Amino acid sequence: MSEEMWMSRFVGVPQFRADMSWLVAHDSEVIGVCINWVPPNATQGWIEAIGVVPDWRGCGVADAMMAGTLSTFFERGLLQAALDVDTENLTGALHLYEKYGFAVVRREAIFVKALG
């Protein structure tokens, strides 16, 4: 993903909250990131993206970012935390969210049609 795309997709939007997001580094290398959004006048914070580089998965990085995010949301007076997840994700993300008490409130289906 280009820097321009990263900026426009994640942090270049009005709801991005740098003060509620996390970047984890080890020896000047970024090993994890948690991008959090809060729309204006909202009582719900969104975990827009959370990820850990493969070599650091299973070391507690995502766990620390999730705990920090939920704590920050609570301290700032937000009433809910929300996120979207691909349930077919093979990284263990679903387990992380369930561990922190997230519950499914809506399921979506994506339809695809081959053209050709």
C-alpha positions in Angstrom: 0.0 0.0 0.0 1.4 3.4 -0.9 1.9 6.1 1.6 -0.8 8.2 -0.2 -3.3 5.3 0.0 -2.5 4.7 3.7 -3.0 8.4 4.4 -6.3 8.6 2.6 -7.7 5.3 3.8 -6.7 5.3 7.5 -5.3 8.5 9.0 -6.3 11.2 6.5 -10.0 11.1 7.6 -11.7 13.4 10.1 -12.6 10.6 12.5 -9.0 9.4 12.9 -7.7 9.9 16.4 -4.0 9.9 16.7 -4.3 10.4 20.5 -6.3 7.1 20.7 -4.3 5.0 18.3 -1.2 2.9 18.9 2.1 2.3 17.1 4.4 -0.3 18.6 8.1 -0.4 17.6 11.1 -2.5 18.5 14.6 -1.3 17.6 13.1 1.4 15.3 11.0 -1.1 13.4 7.2 -0.9 13.5 5.9 -4.2 14.7 2.2 -3.3 15.4 -0.4 -0.6 14.7 -3.9 0.0 15.9 -5.7 2.8 14.1 -8.7 4.1 16.0 -11.5 6.3 14.9 -14.1 8.3 16.7 -16.7 10.2 14.6 -17.6 13.7 15.8 -20.1 13.6 18.7 -20.0 9.8 18.8 -20.2 7.7 21.9 -18.6 4.7 20.1 -15.0 4.3 19.2 -14.0 2.2 16.1 -11.0 0.0 15.9 -10.5 0.6 12.2 -7.4 -1.5 11.7 -5.2 -3.5 14.0 -2.2 -5.5 12.8 1.1 -7.1 13.9 3.9 -8.1 11.6 4.1 -11.9 11.3 7.3 -12.4 13.3 5.8 -10.7 16.3 2.4 -12.5 16.4 1.8 -14.4 19.5 4.0 -12.1 21.6 1.3 -10.0 23.2 1.6 -7.0 20.9 -2.1 -7.1 19.7 -3.2 -7.9 23.2 -1.4 -4.8 24.5 -2.8 -2.5 21.8 -6.4 -3.9 22.4 -6.1 -3.4 26.1 -4.7 0.2 25.6 -7.4 1.0 23.1 -10.3 -0.1 25.3 -8.9 1.6 28.3 -8.4 4.9 26.4 -11.9 4.7 24.9 -13.3 4.2 28.4 -11.2 7.1 29.9 -12.4 9.4 27.2 -16.1 8.7 28.0 -16.9 6.5 25.1 -19.7 4.0 25.8 -18.9 1.3 23.1 -16.0 0.0 21.1 -16.7 -1.5 17.6 -14.9 -3.1 14.8 -15.4 -5.0 11.5 -13.8 -8.4 11.1 -13.4 -11.0 8.4 -14.3 -14.2 10.2 -12.2 -16.2 7.7 -9.1 -14.2 8.9 -6.4 -16.8 9.7 -4.3 -14.5 12.0 -6.3 -15.3 15.1 -8.0 -11.8 15.1 -11.4 -13.3 15.9 -10.1 -15.0 19.0 -8.6 -11.7 20.2 -11.9 -9.9 19.8 -13.8 -12.6 21.6 -11.3 -12.6 24.4 -12.0 -8.9 25.0 -15.8 -9.5 25.0 -16.8 -8.3 21.5 -20.0 -9.8 20.4 -21.5 -10.1 16.9 -24.3 -7.7 16.3 -24.6 -8.0 12.5 -23.3 -10.3 9.8 -22.8 -9.3 6.2 -22.6 -11.2 3.0 -20.5 -10.2 0.0 -21.7 -11.3 -3.4 -19.2 -11.9 -6.3 -19.9 -12.6 -9.9 -17.2 -13.6 -12.4 -17.2 -11.5 -15.5 -15.9 -13.5 -18.3 
